[in-house]
């Protein structure tokens, strides 16, 4: 089986060859620029470069006569992709991990304080709605990932994330109303 990859040396079409040449000419500078914007995050930088080249290919900005205008366009597209990625991350609630404020709250102090803290947390959990309690049990207390909890509960991953966010926010409010400093 002979597989042709876009931008590979065995690419037959002129578009594929042009994309490969475009990457060879502008890829290293674009990569350095994106890497600097992402503060050294190589994995996301590679994703941004790939998406930039894909958009270049889709918009057919591969011709030699447009080469002078392609570089600034590629840098602008890459910058916009980085901004979009940042905005997407800022708009979504953070996923639950074992190092959240709830874990830190339970670990601080001596054994008596831990017992009292666990009683306060247990009572606060009882004040949550059944849906919020269920989602915290399925994720945080069962030590499941968002994907696994979604499969167990039969709901989308996005729903799990938003329910966890709102459940933790409610729990935090309940604990603060009880005088617990977070």
C-alpha positions as CSV (number, residue, x, y, z in Angstrom):
1,X,0.0,0.0,0.0
2,X,1.5,3.3,-1.1
3,X,0.4,6.2,1.1
4,X,1.0,9.8,0.1
5,X,1.2,12.4,2.9
6,X,0.7,16.1,2.2
7,X,4.0,17.8,2.1
8,X,6.0,14.6,1.8
9,X,8.8,14.2,-0.7
10,X,6.7,11.7,-2.6
11,X,3.8,14.1,-3.0
12,X,2.7,14.1,-6.6
13,X,0.5,17.2,-6.9
14,X,1.9,20.7,-7.3
15,X,-0.1,21.8,-4.3
16,X,1.5,19.2,-2.0
17,X,4.9,20.2,-3.3
18,X,4.1,23.9,-2.8
19,X,2.9,23.3,0.8
20,X,6.1,21.4,1.5
21,X,8.2,24.2,0.2
22,X,6.1,26.7,2.1
23,X,6.7,24.8,5.3
24,X,10.5,24.5,4.6
25,X,10.7,28.3,3.9
26,X,8.5,29.6,6.7
27,X,8.0,26.7,9.2
28,X,11.0,27.3,11.5
29,X,10.4,31.0,11.9
30,X,6.6,30.4,12.4
31,X,7.3,27.7,14.9
32,X,9.7,29.9,16.9
33,X,7.1,32.7,16.9
34,X,4.2,30.5,18.1
35,X,6.4,28.8,20.7
36,X,7.2,32.2,22.1
37,X,3.5,33.1,22.2
38,X,2.7,29.9,24.0
39,X,5.6,30.2,26.4
40,X,7.4,27.0,25.4
41,X,4.3,24.7,25.0
42,X,5.7,22.6,22.1
43,X,2.7,20.3,21.7
44,X,0.2,23.2,21.2
45,X,2.8,25.1,19.1
46,X,2.9,22.1,16.7
47,X,-0.9,22.0,16.6
48,X,-1.0,25.7,15.7
49,X,1.6,25.3,13.0
50,X,-0.3,22.4,11.5
51,X,-3.6,24.3,11.6
52,X,-2.0,27.4,10.0
53,X,-0.6,25.3,7.1
54,X,-3.9,23.5,6.7
55,X,-5.7,26.9,6.4
56,X,-3.0,28.1,4.0
57,X,-3.7,25.0,1.9
58,X,-7.5,25.4,2.1
59,X,-7.2,29.1,1.0
60,X,-4.8,28.1,-1.8
61,X,-2.1,30.6,-0.7
62,X,0.6,28.3,-2.1
63,X,1.5,30.0,-5.4
64,X,5.0,31.4,-5.8
65,X,3.7,34.8,-6.8
66,X,1.9,35.2,-3.5
67,X,4.9,34.2,-1.4
68,X,5.7,37.7,-0.3
69,X,2.2,38.1,1.2
70,X,2.0,34.6,2.6
71,X,4.4,34.9,5.5
72,X,2.6,37.8,7.2
73,X,-0.7,36.1,6.6
74,X,0.6,32.9,8.2
75,X,1.9,34.7,11.2
76,X,-1.4,36.6,11.6
77,X,-3.4,33.3,11.3
78,X,-1.1,31.6,13.8
79,X,-1.5,34.5,16.2
80,X,-5.3,34.4,15.9
81,X,-5.3,30.7,16.5
82,X,-3.3,31.2,19.7
83,X,-5.7,33.9,20.9
84,X,-8.7,31.6,20.1
85,X,-7.1,28.8,22.0
86,X,-6.5,31.1,25.0
87,X,-10.1,32.4,24.9
88,X,-11.5,28.8,24.7
89,X,-9.5,27.7,27.7
90,X,-10.6,30.8,29.7
91,X,-14.2,30.2,28.9
92,X,-14.3,26.6,30.1
93,X,-14.4,25.5,33.7
94,X,-11.2,23.8,34.9
95,X,-11.4,20.0,35.2
96,X,-11.3,18.4,38.6
97,X,-8.0,16.8,39.7
98,X,-6.7,15.3,42.9
99,X,-5.0,18.6,43.9
100,X,-8.1,20.8,44.1
101,X,-8.9,23.0,47.1
102,X,-11.1,20.3,48.5
103,X,-8.2,17.9,48.9
104,X,-6.0,20.6,50.3
105,X,-8.7,21.4,52.8
106,X,-8.9,17.8,54.0
107,X,-5.1,17.4,54.3
108,X,-4.3,20.5,56.4
109,X,-4.1,20.2,60.2
110,X,-3.8,17.4,62.7
111,X,-6.0,14.3,62.9
112,X,-8.7,15.9,65.0
113,X,-9.0,18.7,62.6
114,X,-9.2,16.2,59.7
115,X,-12.1,14.4,61.4
116,X,-13.9,17.7,62.0
117,X,-13.2,18.8,58.5
118,X,-14.6,15.6,57.0
119,X,-17.7,16.0,59.1
120,X,-18.2,19.6,57.9
121,X,-17.6,18.5,54.3
122,X,-20.0,15.5,54.7
123,X,-22.7,17.8,56.1
124,X,-22.1,20.4,53.3
125,X,-22.4,17.6,50.7
126,X,-25.8,16.8,52.1
127,X,-27.0,20.3,51.3
128,X,-26.1,20.0,47.6
129,X,-28.7,19.0,45.1
130,X,-28.9,15.3,44.2
131,X,-27.4,16.0,40.7
132,X,-24.4,17.9,42.2
133,X,-23.8,15.2,44.8
134,X,-24.0,12.5,42.1
135,X,-21.5,14.2,39.8
136,X,-19.0,14.8,42.7
137,X,-19.3,11.1,43.7
138,X,-18.9,10.0,40.1
139,X,-15.8,12.1,39.5
140,X,-14.0,13.4,42.5
141,X,-14.7,10.7,45.1
142,X,-14.6,7.8,42.7
143,X,-11.4,9.2,41.2
144,X,-12.7,9.0,37.7
145,X,-11.7,11.1,34.7
146,X,-14.4,13.3,33.1
147,X,-14.5,10.9,30.1
148,X,-15.0,7.8,32.4
149,X,-17.6,9.6,34.5
150,X,-19.5,10.6,31.4
151,X,-19.6,6.9,30.3
152,X,-20.7,5.7,33.7
153,X,-23.5,8.3,34.0
154,X,-24.5,8.2,30.3
155,X,-24.1,11.9,29.8
156,X,-21.9,14.0,27.5
157,X,-18.4,15.0,28.8
158,X,-19.3,18.7,28.5
159,X,-22.2,18.2,30.8
160,X,-20.0,16.4,33.3
161,X,-17.5,19.3,33.3
162,X,-20.2,22.0,33.8
163,X,-21.9,20.0,36.5
164,X,-18.6,19.5,38.4
165,X,-17.9,23.2,38.0
166,X,-21.3,24.2,39.5
167,X,-21.2,21.5,42.1
168,X,-17.8,22.6,43.4
169,X,-18.9,26.2,43.3
170,X,-22.0,25.4,45.4
171,X,-20.0,23.3,47.8
172,X,-17.5,26.1,48.2
173,X,-20.3,28.6,49.0
174,X,-21.9,26.2,51.5
175,X,-18.5,25.7,53.2
176,X,-17.8,29.5,53.3
177,X,-21.2,30.1,54.8
178,X,-20.3,27.6,57.6
179,X,-17.2,29.6,58.4
180,X,-14.6,27.4,56.6
181,X,-11.8,29.5,55.2
182,X,-10.7,28.4,51.8
